[in-house]
Amino acid sequence: MRKGLFVSFLAAAFLLALAVTQAAGPALVADAAQRGDLAAVQDLIRRHEDVNAAQADGMTALHWSSLNGDLLMVNALLTAKAAVDPLTRLGGYTPLHLAASRGQGEVIARLVAAGSNPTLMTATGVQPIHLAAEAGSVLGVQALLDKGANVNVKDATHERTPLVFAVSANRVDVMKLLIMKGADVQATTKVIDYVERSRTDNADRQQRDRDLAAALGKPLTGRGAVPFDPNDPDPQAAAAAALALGAGGRGGRGGGGPRPPSDIETIGKQGGFTALHYAVRDGYAEAATLLMDAKADINKPSAGDKSTPLIVATLNGQYDLAMSLLERGADPKLANDDGVAPLFATINNEWALRTWYPQPTAGTQQQASYLDLVESLLKHGADPNARTLSHIWYASYNTGRMGVDFSGATPFWRAAYALDVKAMRLLVKYGADPYIPTKTFGTQKRPNDQSGLDAVPPGGPHVPPFHAASGVGYGTSRVAQQHRHVPDGWMPAAKYFIEELKVDVNVRDADGFTALHLAAARGDNEMIKYLVSKGADVMAVNRAGQTTVDMANSPEQRTQPFPETIKLLESMGAKNNHRCQACK
């Protein structure tokens, strides 16, 4: 049955393709134009071949000659009464669109003079002026404006103006023309609400599954069986979080408290960029200067996540341009709706995690170092103790195994996580508090909780900076795959905290871990001996009932035991509960 349907489908597809080819007929002039053969085109015109005959995709001779910028051929075809605005079958492109996309200024001028419509929009939502601006054709943009193109027209997909197209391709000369003709330097692009989009998608998906189950006469099972809540943007994540909370989760977090926001909720709203946001994102200094000279608001937050141009520059490692923005009055205290300000963004970019998808690398091509920028931000009034409001969704792009939550993290905490003693010292010099922890979503005592710690309420202290610099996440998630930090930085960071900052060596995080637990999870015998020499308690037990030895003995799958570390800690009196996960 299925094989017969598949064969029928192939046959139908073949007949459709054949019908399209036959309907299109011969397009000799278009074929010659595609080859760029002017002599053949002229000969075919003399023989009265159809100059408007289109190839199967709708490309005519005028499309090809306009795309290739062949003004002589364009003139020959227009003289032979070629239609000026034929549309391609896919995309709805006219010859003017194609000429504009290649920046063929003389051809653009000739086509609009012959009556081509300068405001027609393609099926993808752009007008010729968007394409000409992106291609950098001053002559073409001028010709389009002279014939009625709107200097501030927005594309249908992302609501970008011609100025945004020009900025995105660093077309400074076109930018100058557009600004002179009245381009709005404050115009913003479309805002996409990913929470609302996900909520709609999930509602549609679940309705589809219910309809399918009803049609088949079978009960709804699997993913589609998740209870439907029209106000939940990510029901699968909510169900998974509820399951994890009910089971206790890492370190004994139990049900009853608020759940962490899902990935979609942390992304929230994006977009709403001005042209200046685009310029600084890509490090186009001349374009950014031109926009600021044209009175673009240097501190205007995006309409999506409220990121200022300075935040966008630092997030993308554009240190040199960020320094210039500061000199022109950018406010380093402004944060986006994640609570990320430029100071945190700079350190986070410098020590971006090793992820499955590349993260910004422009910082490696700057004259200014990240420490130069950190100090400049501090001198210009950046708050060294500003805390993030939530986890940073872009800290680990797409299915990362980070295992560490940045909610409530300060720039100092982020530097500690990178084992960056130089950055930590610089931040402390300008008033950073080296003891501010991240925030937790709450912990509850469990029956096997031997930590002796009280429950931590939602919003309470979670991971101290000392733990960030000792190996938070190791032994509870596969963070070692992604963690980037100062090479050989573990011991210098530990000594900085204990000997200079006088941190309590036995301080606990909300899950009951000590720095000794974390050192054991990494198999770091040198740090274990150092911490014990400073008074670390080898008998400490976390909320999950794990001893320091347990953390060295494969506390999670795919993490191998550290036999020498186990032996060392046992010799110091620590208890081994023999819960090796990789040994099962």
VMD Tcl script that draws the C-alpha trace (Angstrom):
set ca {
  {0.00 0.00 0.00}
  {2.69 2.46 1.07}
  {4.88 1.49 -1.88}
  {2.00 2.15 -4.27}
  {1.39 5.58 -2.75}
  {5.08 6.44 -3.05}
  {5.16 5.43 -6.73}
  {2.02 7.47 -7.39}
  {3.62 10.46 -5.70}
  {6.75 10.19 -7.86}
  {4.67 9.89 -11.01}
  {2.63 12.96 -10.08}
  {5.77 14.95 -9.35}
  {7.28 13.95 -12.71}
  {4.12 14.92 -14.62}
  {3.98 18.25 -12.82}
  {7.60 19.02 -13.67}
  {6.95 17.99 -17.28}
  {3.88 20.19 -17.43}
  {5.82 23.20 -16.11}
  {8.58 22.63 -18.65}
  {6.13 22.27 -21.52}
  {4.13 25.30 -20.39}
  {7.28 27.36 -20.25}
  {8.16 26.46 -23.82}
  {11.47 27.36 -25.47}
  {13.19 30.43 -24.05}
  {15.97 30.92 -26.56}
  {16.58 34.57 -25.78}
  {16.70 33.91 -22.04}
  {19.13 31.02 -22.62}
  {21.43 33.26 -24.65}
  {21.23 36.00 -22.02}
  {22.11 33.50 -19.32}
  {25.26 32.69 -21.27}
  {26.02 36.41 -21.61}
  {26.00 36.08 -25.42}
  {25.02 39.55 -26.64}
  {25.48 38.68 -30.30}
  {23.14 35.70 -30.01}
  {20.53 37.83 -28.21}
  {20.68 40.46 -30.95}
  {20.39 37.80 -33.65}
  {17.37 36.22 -31.92}
  {15.70 39.64 -31.63}
  {16.17 40.19 -35.38}
  {14.53 36.79 -35.95}
  {11.58 37.93 -33.80}
  {12.06 35.34 -31.11}
  {10.01 36.06 -27.97}
  {12.10 38.31 -25.71}
  {9.69 37.69 -22.83}
  {9.81 33.89 -22.96}
  {10.79 32.64 -19.52}
  {12.75 29.63 -18.40}
  {11.11 27.13 -16.06}
  {11.91 29.21 -12.98}
  {10.53 32.38 -14.55}
  {13.87 33.93 -15.48}
  {13.63 36.01 -18.66}
  {16.39 37.50 -20.76}
  {15.92 40.82 -18.96}
  {16.35 39.08 -15.61}
  {19.66 37.59 -16.70}
  {21.06 40.72 -18.31}
  {20.05 42.82 -15.30}
  {21.58 40.35 -12.86}
  {24.84 40.36 -14.83}
  {24.90 44.13 -15.23}
  {25.03 43.95 -19.04}
  {23.73 47.42 -19.92}
  {24.07 46.89 -23.70}
  {21.94 43.75 -23.54}
  {19.40 45.46 -21.26}
  {19.09 48.31 -23.80}
  {18.67 45.87 -26.66}
  {15.91 43.98 -24.84}
  {14.06 47.12 -23.77}
  {14.21 48.42 -27.33}
  {12.68 45.12 -28.42}
  {9.75 45.74 -26.03}
  {10.81 43.40 -23.24}
  {8.45 43.55 -20.25}
  {10.17 45.51 -17.49}
  {8.60 43.80 -14.45}
  {8.18 40.07 -15.13}
  {8.30 37.95 -11.97}
  {10.32 34.84 -11.28}
  {8.29 31.80 -10.36}
  {10.06 31.48 -7.01}
  {10.49 34.58 -4.90}
  {8.68 36.98 -7.22}
  {11.81 38.84 -8.32}
  {11.73 41.42 -11.11}
  {14.81 42.28 -13.18}
  {15.11 45.40 -11.02}
  {15.37 43.28 -7.86}
  {18.15 41.19 -9.37}
  {20.06 44.22 -10.62}
  {19.74 45.78 -7.17}
  {20.95 42.60 -5.45}
  {24.20 42.79 -7.42}
  {24.57 46.56 -7.07}
  {24.31 47.14 -10.82}
  {23.78 50.90 -10.57}
  {23.64 51.77 -14.26}
  {21.18 48.98 -14.97}
  {19.02 50.03 -12.02}
  {18.87 53.57 -13.37}
  {18.00 52.32 -16.86}
  {15.25 50.01 -15.63}
  {13.48 52.62 -13.50}
  {13.77 55.08 -16.38}
  {12.01 52.49 -18.54}
  {9.17 52.26 -16.01}
  {10.16 49.45 -13.69}
  {8.33 49.74 -10.36}
  {10.85 50.71 -7.63}
  {8.52 49.71 -4.79}
  {7.54 46.16 -5.73}
  {8.19 43.71 -2.90}
  {9.46 40.18 -3.42}
  {7.77 37.17 -1.88}
  {10.54 37.28 0.72}
  {9.52 40.80 1.66}
  {12.18 43.14 0.29}
  {12.09 46.03 -2.16}
  {14.84 46.94 -4.64}
  {16.14 49.69 -2.36}
  {16.88 47.16 0.41}
  {18.91 45.04 -1.98}
  {20.72 47.99 -3.58}
  {21.62 49.38 -0.15}
  {23.02 46.02 0.93}
  {24.99 45.70 -2.30}
  {26.48 49.16 -1.81}
  {25.28 50.86 -4.99}
  {25.09 54.61 -4.38}
  {24.02 55.18 -7.98}
  {21.33 52.53 -7.72}
  {19.93 53.79 -4.42}
  {19.87 57.35 -5.74}
  {18.02 56.25 -8.88}
  {15.44 54.36 -6.82}
  {14.89 57.31 -4.47}
  {14.49 59.64 -7.45}
  {11.71 57.41 -8.75}
  {9.75 57.26 -5.52}
  {11.33 54.59 -3.34}
  {10.76 55.21 0.37}
  {14.00 55.83 2.25}
  {12.52 54.31 5.44}
  {10.52 51.43 3.97}
  {10.75 48.27 6.10}
  {11.09 44.74 4.83}
  {8.17 42.43 5.59}
  {10.14 39.79 7.50}
  {12.16 41.67 10.12}
  {11.10 45.29 9.55}
  {14.58 46.42 8.52}
  {15.01 49.73 6.74}
  {17.43 50.27 3.82}
  {19.78 51.88 6.35}
  {19.91 48.65 8.35}
  {20.67 46.69 5.19}
  {23.48 49.11 4.37}
  {24.91 49.02 7.91}
  {24.81 45.22 8.05}
  {27.05 45.08 4.97}
  {29.20 48.05 6.10}
  {28.19 50.15 3.07}
  {29.27 53.52 4.47}
  {28.82 55.53 1.26}
  {25.24 54.29 0.89}
  {24.65 55.08 4.56}
  {25.74 58.67 3.96}
  {23.30 59.01 1.07}
  {20.41 57.47 3.00}
  {21.02 59.68 6.04}
  {21.22 62.75 3.80}
  {17.87 61.73 2.27}
  {16.20 61.43 5.67}
  {16.80 57.88 6.86}
  {15.58 57.38 10.44}
  {18.62 56.39 12.49}
  {16.39 55.49 15.45}
  {14.10 53.06 13.58}
  {13.97 49.61 15.17}
  {13.54 46.16 13.68}
  {10.84 43.65 14.53}
  {10.60 42.23 18.04}
  {10.09 38.47 18.25}
  {8.45 37.17 21.42}
  {9.79 33.63 21.65}
  {7.67 32.80 24.69}
  {4.47 33.67 22.86}
  {5.65 31.95 19.70}
  {6.48 28.78 21.66}
  {3.14 28.92 23.47}
  {1.29 29.10 20.14}
  {3.41 26.36 18.58}
  {2.87 24.04 21.54}
  {-0.87 24.65 21.55}
  {-1.04 23.84 17.83}
  {1.15 20.76 18.28}
  {-0.90 19.37 21.12}
  {-4.16 20.02 19.28}
  {-2.74 18.18 16.28}
  {-1.81 15.23 18.47}
  {-5.26 15.12 20.03}
  {-6.92 15.26 16.60}
  {-4.66 12.47 15.35}
  {-5.40 10.31 18.41}
  {-9.13 10.86 17.94}
  {-8.94 9.98 14.24}
  {-7.04 6.78 15.01}
  {-9.27 5.92 17.95}
  {-6.26 5.55 20.24}
  {-5.47 7.16 23.59}
  {-2.95 9.99 23.58}
  {0.44 8.80 24.84}
  {4.04 9.99 24.87}
  {4.97 13.65 24.47}
  {1.47 14.60 23.39}
  {0.09 13.32 26.68}
  {1.59 16.20 28.67}
  {-1.34 18.05 30.30}
  {-2.24 21.04 28.20}
  {-1.86 24.48 29.75}
  {-2.43 27.29 27.24}
  {-0.39 29.68 29.40}
  {2.70 27.47 29.57}
  {5.20 28.40 26.82}
  {7.23 25.23 27.28}
  {5.15 22.38 28.74}
  {7.80 19.72 28.11}
  {10.40 21.73 30.04}
  {7.89 22.35 32.82}
  {7.12 18.64 33.08}
  {10.83 17.76 33.15}
  {11.49 20.41 35.79}
  {8.61 19.14 37.91}
  {9.96 15.61 37.69}
  {13.44 16.74 38.68}
  {12.13 18.78 41.58}
  {9.96 15.93 42.81}
  {12.94 13.59 42.75}
  {15.03 15.99 44.76}
  {17.43 17.06 42.02}
  {21.06 17.89 42.64}
  {21.86 18.43 46.27}
  {18.36 17.72 47.58}
  {16.20 20.39 46.01}
  {12.63 19.17 46.56}
  {9.21 20.11 45.24}
  {7.15 23.06 46.37}
  {9.44 25.87 45.23}
  {9.49 27.86 42.02}
  {10.98 26.15 39.00}
  {13.85 27.67 37.01}
  {12.73 29.39 33.81}
  {12.84 27.23 30.71}
  {15.26 27.95 27.87}
  {12.51 29.70 25.93}
  {11.60 31.85 28.91}
  {15.21 32.96 29.41}
  {15.42 33.93 25.72}
  {12.22 35.97 26.02}
  {11.98 38.76 23.48}
  {14.68 39.44 20.91}
  {15.14 41.92 18.09}
  {14.18 45.57 18.07}
  {17.67 46.69 17.01}
  {18.55 50.11 15.67}
  {21.11 50.55 12.91}
  {23.69 51.36 15.61}
  {23.15 47.99 17.26}
  {23.98 46.29 13.97}
  {27.08 48.42 13.43}
  {28.58 47.73 16.85}
  {27.67 44.04 16.75}
  {29.94 43.54 13.74}
  {32.60 46.04 14.79}
  {31.98 48.51 11.98}
  {33.63 51.54 13.60}
  {33.21 53.97 10.70}
  {29.55 53.06 10.29}
  {28.97 53.44 14.04}
  {30.68 56.83 14.07}
  {28.59 58.01 11.13}
  {25.39 56.98 12.92}
  {26.38 58.67 16.16}
  {27.29 61.83 14.26}
  {23.77 61.64 12.80}
  {22.39 61.74 16.38}
  {21.71 58.03 16.85}
  {21.00 57.46 20.54}
  {24.12 55.82 21.95}
  {22.22 54.47 24.97}
  {19.01 53.39 23.23}
  {18.09 49.88 24.45}
  {16.86 47.36 21.93}
  {13.09 46.95 21.90}
  {13.55 43.22 22.52}
  {15.79 42.36 25.47}
  {16.78 45.98 26.28}
  {20.43 45.61 25.25}
  {22.20 48.91 24.59}
  {24.77 49.26 21.79}
  {27.53 49.03 24.42}
  {26.14 45.72 25.71}
  {25.89 44.36 22.16}
  {29.48 45.42 21.44}
  {30.85 43.72 24.56}
  {28.75 40.57 24.11}
  {30.33 40.17 20.70}
  {33.91 40.91 21.73}
  {34.14 44.27 19.96}
  {36.43 45.71 22.61}
  {37.91 48.53 20.53}
  {34.52 49.84 19.50}
  {33.24 49.50 23.08}
  {36.10 51.74 24.22}
  {35.05 54.32 21.62}
  {31.44 54.14 22.77}
  {32.52 54.86 26.34}
  {34.45 57.92 25.20}
  {31.34 59.17 23.42}
  {29.16 58.85 26.50}
  {27.81 55.30 26.55}
  {26.49 54.39 30.01}
  {28.23 51.25 31.37}
  {25.68 50.87 34.18}
  {22.73 50.07 31.90}
  {21.81 46.36 31.84}
  {19.50 44.30 29.65}
  {16.53 42.30 30.88}
  {18.83 39.40 31.89}
  {20.61 41.82 34.18}
  {23.74 41.62 32.02}
  {25.70 44.86 31.89}
  {28.83 45.49 29.77}
  {31.24 44.53 32.57}
  {29.79 41.03 32.98}
  {29.42 40.69 29.21}
  {33.10 41.45 28.62}
  {34.35 38.80 31.02}
  {31.78 36.30 29.81}
  {32.84 36.84 26.21}
  {36.52 36.48 26.99}
  {35.93 33.14 28.69}
  {33.06 31.94 26.52}
  {32.37 28.27 26.98}
  {33.50 25.58 24.58}
  {30.18 24.80 22.93}
  {28.82 22.83 20.00}
  {28.21 26.09 18.18}
  {30.96 28.72 17.82}
  {30.75 31.74 20.08}
  {31.96 35.25 19.13}
  {35.71 35.43 18.50}
  {36.14 39.09 17.55}
  {37.85 39.66 20.90}
  {40.95 37.90 19.57}
  {41.33 40.57 16.85}
  {41.19 43.70 19.01}
  {43.89 46.21 19.88}
  {42.45 46.64 23.38}
  {42.53 43.60 25.66}
  {39.53 42.55 27.68}
  {41.30 43.74 30.83}
  {41.82 47.15 29.21}
  {38.10 47.30 28.57}
  {37.22 46.04 32.06}
  {39.27 48.82 33.63}
  {37.84 51.44 31.26}
  {34.30 50.32 32.13}
  {35.10 50.58 35.84}
  {36.66 54.03 35.42}
  {33.51 55.17 33.60}
  {31.30 54.08 36.49}
  {30.40 50.44 35.84}
  {28.99 48.70 38.93}
  {31.40 45.88 39.88}
  {28.68 44.26 42.01}
  {25.80 44.28 39.52}
  {24.07 40.88 39.49}
  {22.40 39.05 36.65}
  {18.65 38.56 37.03}
  {18.52 35.11 35.45}
  {20.70 32.53 33.80}
  {22.30 33.69 30.56}
  {20.72 31.74 27.72}
  {23.60 32.42 25.31}
  {26.23 31.23 27.79}
  {25.96 27.80 26.21}
  {24.42 27.80 22.75}
  {22.15 24.94 21.74}
  {22.08 21.80 23.84}
  {25.16 22.68 25.84}
  {26.06 20.68 28.94}
  {26.95 23.59 31.13}
  {25.53 22.41 34.44}
  {26.09 25.80 36.09}
  {23.47 28.51 36.58}
  {24.53 32.16 36.33}
  {21.44 33.57 38.08}
  {22.59 36.33 40.43}
  {26.22 36.19 39.29}
  {28.43 39.28 39.55}
  {31.34 40.15 37.24}
  {33.65 38.95 40.02}
  {31.82 35.62 40.20}
  {32.18 35.21 36.44}
  {35.90 35.97 36.66}
  {36.21 33.44 39.48}
  {34.53 30.80 37.33}
  {37.24 31.49 34.73}
  {39.99 31.24 37.42}
  {40.99 34.72 36.24}
  {42.95 36.12 39.17}
  {44.06 39.20 37.22}
  {40.46 40.17 36.51}
  {39.42 39.40 40.08}
  {42.15 41.63 41.51}
  {41.20 44.44 39.13}
  {37.54 44.20 40.10}
  {38.34 44.20 43.82}
  {40.51 47.28 43.29}
  {37.40 49.11 42.08}
  {35.14 47.90 44.86}
  {33.94 44.43 43.89}
  {32.60 42.29 46.73}
  {34.35 38.91 46.38}
  {31.80 37.07 48.51}
  {28.52 37.62 46.62}
  {27.11 34.21 45.57}
  {24.68 33.33 42.84}
  {20.98 32.88 43.67}
  {19.10 29.63 44.13}
  {15.54 28.61 43.32}
  {15.33 27.11 46.77}
  {16.39 23.92 48.58}
  {14.56 21.70 51.02}
  {15.85 19.20 53.52}
  {15.55 15.56 52.49}
  {15.34 12.45 54.66}
  {18.96 11.55 53.83}
  {20.26 15.11 54.26}
  {23.28 14.77 56.54}
  {24.70 18.20 55.74}
  {23.33 19.86 58.87}
  {22.32 22.87 56.77}
  {19.02 24.70 56.93}
  {16.86 24.94 53.84}
  {17.62 27.89 51.56}
  {14.62 29.95 50.43}
  {14.07 30.92 46.77}
  {16.37 33.80 45.92}
  {18.77 32.85 48.69}
  {22.53 32.31 48.34}
  {23.57 29.48 46.06}
  {27.18 29.17 44.83}
  {29.89 31.41 46.34}
  {32.69 32.73 44.09}
  {35.13 30.46 45.94}
  {33.18 27.44 44.70}
  {33.04 28.89 41.19}
  {36.84 28.89 41.29}
  {37.02 25.38 42.80}
  {35.04 23.41 40.23}
  {31.31 23.98 40.57}
  {29.47 21.62 38.24}
  {32.20 19.01 38.17}
  {30.73 15.78 39.45}
  {27.14 16.92 38.98}
  {27.17 17.54 35.22}
  {29.60 17.06 32.36}
  {30.81 20.64 32.66}
  {34.43 19.71 31.91}
  {33.45 19.37 28.23}
  {32.70 23.08 28.03}
  {34.45 24.90 30.84}
  {37.09 27.36 29.61}
  {39.39 28.98 32.14}
  {42.90 30.25 32.74}
  {45.26 27.33 32.04}
  {46.69 25.83 35.23}
  {44.64 28.36 37.15}
  {43.12 26.18 39.87}
  {45.83 26.53 42.50}
  {46.53 30.27 41.95}
  {42.81 30.95 42.27}
  {42.49 28.86 45.45}
  {45.45 30.59 47.06}
  {44.04 34.00 46.10}
  {40.75 33.25 47.83}
  {42.23 31.72 50.95}
  {45.42 33.72 51.47}
  {44.38 37.15 50.16}
  {40.60 37.23 50.51}
  {40.58 35.12 53.70}
  {37.64 33.00 52.57}
  {36.40 30.30 54.97}
  {37.83 27.10 53.51}
  {34.74 25.17 54.66}
  {32.08 27.53 53.34}
  {29.12 25.62 51.86}
  {26.97 26.33 48.84}
  {23.19 25.85 48.90}
  {23.59 22.17 47.97}
  {26.01 21.53 50.79}
  {29.17 21.27 48.73}
  {32.50 22.50 50.00}
  {35.47 23.43 47.85}
  {36.97 20.09 48.90}
  {34.02 18.23 47.33}
  {34.63 20.05 44.07}
  {38.39 19.47 44.07}
  {37.71 15.78 44.65}
  {35.28 15.67 41.76}
  {38.11 16.88 39.50}
  {40.68 14.48 40.96}
  {42.81 17.45 41.98}
  {45.08 15.94 44.65}
  {47.29 19.02 44.86}
  {44.34 21.24 45.76}
  {42.95 18.66 48.17}
  {46.21 18.62 50.12}
  {46.34 22.42 50.08}
  {42.75 22.84 51.28}
  {43.22 20.26 54.05}
  {46.39 22.05 55.14}
  {44.25 25.17 55.51}
  {41.66 23.40 57.62}
  {39.25 21.86 55.11}
  {36.94 19.25 56.62}
  {37.39 15.93 54.80}
  {34.30 14.57 56.60}
  {31.89 17.15 55.11}
  {28.71 15.68 53.61}
  {26.45 17.50 51.14}
  {22.64 17.52 51.01}
  {22.60 14.42 48.82}
  {24.60 12.49 51.42}
  {27.79 12.55 49.33}
  {31.14 12.59 51.08}
  {34.32 14.02 49.61}
  {35.35 10.49 48.58}
  {31.99 9.94 46.88}
  {32.70 12.94 44.65}
  {35.94 11.34 43.49}
  {34.26 7.97 42.94}
  {32.26 8.63 39.78}
  {29.28 10.49 41.25}
  {27.56 10.52 37.83}
  {27.55 8.40 34.69}
  {30.37 8.91 32.14}
  {32.65 10.28 34.86}
  {35.41 7.84 35.72}
  {36.63 7.34 39.30}
  {39.91 8.88 40.43}
  {41.59 5.97 42.32}
  {44.49 8.02 43.66}
  {42.13 10.71 44.92}
  {39.90 8.11 46.56}
  {42.92 6.57 48.25}
  {44.16 9.99 49.41}
  {40.85 11.02 50.95}
  {40.29 7.62 52.57}
  {43.73 7.94 54.15}
  {42.58 11.22 55.65}
  {39.56 9.54 57.22}
  {36.82 10.37 54.69}
  {34.07 7.78 54.26}
  {33.59 5.95 50.96}
  {29.94 4.99 50.37}
  {30.94 3.03 47.24}
  {28.34 4.61 44.95}
  {30.42 4.56 41.78}
  {28.02 5.29 38.90}
  {30.38 4.35 36.09}
  {31.04 1.00 37.74}
  {27.45 -0.22 37.34}
}
mol new
graphics top color blue
foreach p $ca { graphics top sphere $p radius 0.5 }
foreach p [lrange $ca 0 end-1] q [lrange $ca 1 end] { graphics top cylinder $p $q radius 0.2 }
display resetview
